[in-house]
Amino acid sequence: MNPSTPEFDYVIIGGGAAGSVLAGRLSQDPGVSVCLLEAGGPDKSVLIHAPLGFAASAALGIHNWNYQTVPQSGFNGRRGFQPRGKVMGGSSSINAMVYTRGSPYDYDHWAALGNAGWSYADVLPYFKRAENSECFGATDLHGSGGPLNVSYLPSPSPLNQVFMQACVEQGLPLNPDYNGQSQVGCSPAQVTQKGGERWSAAKGYLTPHLARPNLTVITQAHTRRIVLAGKRAVGAEYDKDGQTLQVHAKREVLLSAGAFGSPQLLMLSGIGPAAHLHQHGIEVRHELPGVGQNLHDHLTTVLIYRTQANRNTFGFSLSGLIAMVRGVFEWRNKRTGMITSNVAETQGFLYTDPAAPAPDIQLALCTGIVDDHTRKNHLGHGYTLHVTLMRPKSRGSVTLASANPHDAPLIDPAFLQDPQDMATLVKGTQMGLDIMQSAALAPYRGKMLYPVDRNNPAQIEQFLRNHSDTEYHPVGTCKMGPSTDPLAVVDAALRVHGLQGLRVVDASVMPQLTTGNTNAPTIMLAEKAVDLLTSQPTFSA
């Protein structure tokens, strides 16, 4: 390491949800210096702060890595879209803002896999520490005063109440809190918003503290590799403004580049499966076969129905345009109205298999036509039900396309490779179709955009292959587990097996998906990592 290289106690690679938490929390100690490297830019765009802006940013591909999968045989050869945030706050700056912790089973299962300290009882205090719940305040299960604001939508569509009545008609009860004792049922979405604006991890943890003298944030910094001295991580090398630069970590390098970026950077640094690294001419610095393996993701399908204009839905029409213009002025003046929508305004959880350890299907009612991630537009108005598989058995991988750090990795979620995934999603789709055909929705219901017969499983299967894709929750590629697990990359303290001074802190370490959206669990994970790093917990977990 060059003596003139800037030195910090901690170097954090990636300014997404986990990286924002780490930088904000660690820099609370004025005696600790922190450097955060983020490949994207600052989170200043109105398309980030205006909640509905995420729909436009997805369609336009901004603030986004815009990854694609390799062709998926489960999709009849289609490539899937994999949007990930490339901006401060990462995907928490471009997601649908749904705050879902998952089931207690998820974390007890992590612990049962050999990860001591990750049971539900262990992680609940970190969820509470992160949260400022406007929905429930301080309770045994919810927190008050944390950096992450959680609220209900200020101006939800009346369609949500109609949909929840349809769920009740089909035997799915109302649930006052899907982040409470039980997830089963339907509920208004709890969202990461405050005062009618998105409340990303960056906004909660990082941007209010950019003036701290011990915090250095470098944006537009594309990390090339982790710098190793023997078996110790000592810094990071990155590209910025046409230069290749380095920063030195006196204590630790914290890798928070996400389920795709973290394994890619490990492999570019010579850490990973030896044969694969040799294939790309990369010197093997530390063989670790599990890097990039165990990729899995929530798979979702879309049941899209047309409806009349002005039926409390978004759409492309003259009346829809007028409503949108009015909505923009209302949001600018009051921070209320349709621009505060996260589109996925109602959440539901159900079992297709009563013997499952937790709900195996998540529902999300979207108050507009959501086709191909909003990238495919249709004239008129409508609404969409997302039906999402919670615990896929299929496992894929993230591998290198080349040794060039600016090339996207090869992403293969192996969607629908395990037959049980298709069987469960067919059942879930049938249950979703039953809800959508309930009497409560009759005044709204028009024709399906892509009709499918509820009683024809073979037709449903073909529909799923043609109209399913990610629900944006990839995990597992730097799996947490004991050294006896051949695919484990980090231990229960998130330290990379066999190396010093290097931890991975993001959704890539999750050994198995949680039951629901992964933003809240990722923030919890980073909160716990801070205590693992400082060994000075602020409470007894």
N, C-alpha and C positions, 0 to 999 in steps of 0.2 A: 504494500500500500504506500502510495506517494505521501511523504510527510506533509505536503500542502493540501492533501485531501481533507475536506471539512469533516469533523468528527461530531458525533452525537451519541448519547447513551443508547437511544433506540432509533432504528431506521425501519419505517413501516412502508411496505410496498403495496399500494392500492388504497385509494381514498373512498372505497365503497362503504357499505353499512358498517362492517366490522372495523375497517381502517379508521373511519370517522370516530367510532367509539374509543378505539385504542388511543388515537392522537389526543382526543379531548380529555379523556380520563388521565392518561399518563402525564400530560403537561399541566395538570392541576398542581403537581408538586414542582415548585419553582426551582428545586435543586436537580431536576431531571430535564435533559435536553432531548427533544424529539424532532425527527425529520420525517415528513410524509411525502412520498412520491406518488403522484396521480397522473395517469396517461391522458386523461381528459382535461377539460377546462373548468373554470369556476362555475358554480351553480346559480348564475344570474338571470337566466332566461325566464320570461314570463310563462313559457310553456312548461316550466318546472313548477313554479309557484302557484299558478292557476291550476287547480286540480284536474279539470277536464283537458288541459293542455297535453297530458300524456297520450291521449288518443291521436292527436295530430303529430306528436313527436315520433310515435311508433310508425305511422304511415309515411312520414318523411324521412325516417331513419336517422334523426339527429340525436346527439347525446348518447350514441349507441354504437356498440361494436358490430352490430348487424351480422352476427355469425349465422352460418347455415350448417346443418348436419350433412354428413355423407348420405348418399341415397339409402333410404330405409326400405328394406324388403317388406316390413310390416305395413308400409304405406304404399305398396305396389310400385316402389322405386322412387317415390317423391322424396325431395329433400325437405326437412323441417326447418323452420325459422327459429333462431335462438337469440333473441334480443337481450343484451346485457348493457347496463349503464356504463357509459364512458364519459364521466363527469363527476365532480365532487358529489359524494353521496351515493355514487354507483347506481345500482338498480333501485335503491330506495328513492332516487330522484326521478325515476321514470315508470315506477310500477303503479298498480291500481290501489295502493295505500291500505289494503285490507290487513288489519291487525289480528292475526290468528296465532296462538301459541302452540297448538297441537294437543294431543291427548297425554295425560299422565303416563299411559302405557308406553308412549314413545321413549321417554327418558328412562323409565325403569328398564326398558329393553336395552337401551344403550349401556346402562350399568351392568345388566346381565351378560352382555357381550364381553365383559372384562374391563369396563371403563369406570373404575371407582370414582365416586364424586359427581356422577352425572345422572343420578336418579331424579325423579320429579321433586322429591323433598329437597334435594341438593340444589336444583336449578330454580325453583320457585322464588327464592329471595332475590335472584338476579333479574327475573322478569319484573318483580315488584320494584326493585331499585331503579330500573330503567324507565318505568312508566309514570306518567301523570295522567291518570284516568279521569276524564271529565264525565265518563259514563257512570262510574260507580264510586269514585273517590277511594279513600284508603279503607281497605277491607282485609280479611284474611287472605284473599286471593289477588287483590289489586293494589297498585301503588299510587301514591300521590306525591307530587313534587319532583319526579324524575325528569330527565331531559326529553324523553320521547312522549309527546302529547298524543293522547288517544281520545277520540270523540265520536259522536254520531254525526252523520251528515246533516248540515244545517237546513238543506232544502231537498229532501228525498222525493222521488216521484211517487204519487199516489198508487202507481202500479205495484209497488212493493207490498202494500197491504193486501191487495187483491191476490198477488202471488202467494203470500203467506196463508191466506184463506184457502187457496187451492191446495197447498201442502197439507193443511189440517184436514181437508176433505179426503185426502189420500192416506191419512193416518200418520203423517209426520207432524208432531206437535210443535207448538211455539216453544222457544227456549229463550229465557231472559238473558242468558250469557253463555255463548258457546266457548268462552274462555274460562268457564266456571267448572263446576263439579262434573258436568257431562256435556259432551258436544252435540248429542243427538237432538235433532229438531231444526227449525228455521228461525232466523233472527235478523234484525237489521244489522248491517255491517258496522263493526267497530273499525274506525279508520285513523290513520296517522295524519291528522289534520289539526290545525289550530286557527281559530278565527277565520275559517273559510279558505285557508291556504294549506298546501301540502306541508307536512312537517317531516322532512326526510331525516335520516341519521345525521347528515351534515348540518342541517339547520338546528337540530337539537343538541349535538355534541361538539361541533367543530367551528362553524363559521362565527358564532358569537365570541370566539376566543382567539381569532387569528392575530390579534395584536399582542399576544403573550410573547415576551422576549425569548422564551425557551422553546417556542414552537415555530418550526420552519416548514412551510407547505410549498412544494414545487409542483405546479401543474404543467400540463403538456410535456410530462417527463415519462418517456416510454422505457420501462426497465428492460435491459438486455439480459442480465443474469445476476445471480447472487455471487458475491466474491467470497471464495473460500481460502483459508490458510490451513492446509492439512484437512482435518476433520472439523474445523470450526468456521462458522460463517462470520465474516468480519465486515461486510458492507454490501453495497449494491452498485451496479454499473447501469447507467441510463443514457438515453439519447434525448437531447433538447436543443432546439434551434440549430441543428446541423452539427452539434458537438457531441462527443461521447465523454461523459463525466462519471465521477465516482463519489460516493459518500461512505464514510466509515462508521461502523457501529461499535461502540466501546462495550456495550452490554449484549444486546441481541438484535438480530434481524427478525422482523415479524412480517410474514408473508400473508397478505390479505387480498390477493388478486382474484379470488373467486374460484368456482368449481372448474372453470376452463383455464383461467390465467395462472392459478397457483401450480397445478401440475405441469403446465407448459414451461413456466419459469424454472421449476425444479429440474426438468429434463434439459433445458437449455444450459443449466449450470452443471450438468454432469451427474445429476442425482436422479436415478430411476432405473428402469429395466436395461441391463447392459446391452443385450442384443439390439434393442431398439435404438439406443444411443450410438452404438457402433454403425448402425445402418445410415445414420446421418453425419458420421464423422465427428461425433462429439466425444471428447475424452471422458471416460467414466471416472468420476471423482468419488462416488459412493453408490454402490449398487443397492437399489431398493425396488423390488419387482412390483409393488403395489401402486407406485406413482402412476396416476392416470387411469387406473382400473376402478371397478365398482361404480361407474357412473350410472345413476338412475335419476329419474325425473317423473314428475306428475304428468300423466297423459290426459288430455281433455278433449271432449268433442263438443260440438255446438248444435243445438236444436234451435233453429231460427224461424220465427213466425212474423209474417207481415201483419200490420194493423193499419187502421185509418190514421191520417195525419192528426196532429194535436191530441193524441191519446196518451199524453204524458210520456212520450218517447222521443228520442233523438232521430233525425232523419233528414234526407236530402229532398227538400220541397220548398216552395215559396214560403209557406207558413213556417216551416222549420228554419229557414234563413232569417225570417223576421224575428222569430223567437230567439235565435242565437244572437243576433245583434242586440236585442233588448237585454239578453242575459249577460253579454259582455259589459254593458253599461251598469247593470245592477251589481255585477261582481266588483267593478272598479269603484263604485260608490258605497256599497254596503257589505261586500264579501259574502253575499248570499246568492241564491238563485241557481240556475242550471249549470253554471260554470264550476260550482263547487262539487258537482257529481264526480264520483269515481267510477261511474257506469255500472260496476258490479255491486249494486246497492243492497242486495239481500244475500245472506249466506245460509246454507243448509248442510247438514251432515246426516247420513243414513247408513244402514247396514243392508247389503245384499245377502250377507251370510251372518245369521244370528250368532254363530260360533266365533266370529272374528273378534280379536282382542280390542278393537276400536273401530269406529265407523270406517268403511272401506270406500265410500263415495262422498265427494263434496259437491254441492250444488252452488251455483252463483247466478242469480238473475241479473242480466245486463239490460239496461233500459234503452237499447238501440240494436241495430243489426251489426253484429260483430262477426265478420267473415274474414278469414285469413289474417287475423291479428289487426283488423281494421284497414288492411292494405287493399282489400277488394270492396269497392263501394257499390251501392245499389240505390236507385231512385226510390223514394218513398220512405215509410217509417216501419219500425218493427221492434221486436225484442228477442232476446237470445237467452237460452239456458245453457250454461256450461255444466257438463257432467264430467267429473274428474276422478280418475282412479288414484286412490290414496297410497296403496302399498304395492307398487309394481314389483313383480318378481324378476323381470328382465334386467339384465346388467350389461352395460356397454363400456365405452372407454373414451379417453381423450389421449391422442397421440400427436406427435410432431409431423407437420407436413414437410418441414425442412429445418435446417439449423439457423434460419434467418428469424430473429425475434420479431420482425414486423410481419411475418406471414401468420395468418390465422391457423390455429391448430385444427386437426381433424377430429370432429365431434361425432361420435356414434353412440346415441342413447340405446340402440338396439330395441326400439319401441316394438312391442307386441311379439317379441321373440319367444316369450314364455306363454304357452297356450292359456294358462290360468288368467293372465292379464286380459285377454280377449273375452273369456267367459265372464269375468266379473264386470267388465265394462259393458258388455251386452245387457246384463241384468240391470246395471245402473241406468243405462239408456232407456230400457223399458220402463223403469220406475219414473224416470224423468218425463217420458212421453205421457205416462198416466197423469202426472201432475199438470202438465201443460194442456191436457184435454179435460181438466176438471171444470165443473159448471161455473165456478167463480170467474174464470178467465174468458168465458164465452163472449161477453161484450167486446173484448179486445181482440179475440183470436181471428186471424186471417189465415191464408194458406201458408204452409211451410215452404220456406225457400228451397230446401232440399228434402222432399217428402220421403218418408220411410215408414214402413208398416210395423207397428209395434209387435204384431204377432208373427213376424217372419224373421227369426234369428239370423238366417243366412243373409237376408237383405240388410239387416242391421250391421252385421259383420262387414259387409262390403262398404256400407255407409261410413263405418268407423275408419276403415282403411283410407277412405277418400277425404274425410273431413275431420280428422283428429290431428293434434299437434301438442306441443309443450304447453304447460300452464306456468312456465318460467321458473321452475324450482329445481334446477340441477344440483345434485349433491354427491358426495361420496368418493371423490377422486383422490383425496389425500386422507383416506380413512383413518379414524381414530380406533386404536385397539392395542392389545398387548403384543409384545415382540414375538409371541408364539403364533400370532395370526399372520400367515404369509402375505396377505394384502394390506396389512396395517402400515401406515406411513408415519403417523404420530402416536405418541402415548397419551394417557389420560390427562397429562399436563400440557398437551399440544406440542411437545418437543419432537422434532423429527428423529426417528429412531437411528441411533448410531452417529449422530452429529451433535455438536455443541453450538450454542448461540443462535439456534434457528428454530422458530416455531411457525406453525401454520394456524391462522386464526380466521376462519371464514366457513362458509357452508360446505366446502370441500371435505372438511374433517368429519362431517356427520356420517356415522356408520350406516344409518338407515334414515329414510325420509320421515319427517314428521307428518302428522295428520292435518294437513292444511298448508297455508302459505308459509314461506320460510324466512320472511324478513324479520319478524319478531324473534324467532329462535336464533337467528344469526346475531342479532343485537344482544340477546341474552348471553350467547356464547362468548362474545367479545367482552361483555361486562365481567364474566367469570374469569376470562383470561387475564384481565387486569389484576385481579387478586392473585392469580397463579404467578404473575410476574413480580408483583411487589411483596408477596408473602405477608402482606399487612391488611387482611380483610377488614372491612369496616363493620362487619357484623359476623356472627357465627352462623354459617350456612347449615 
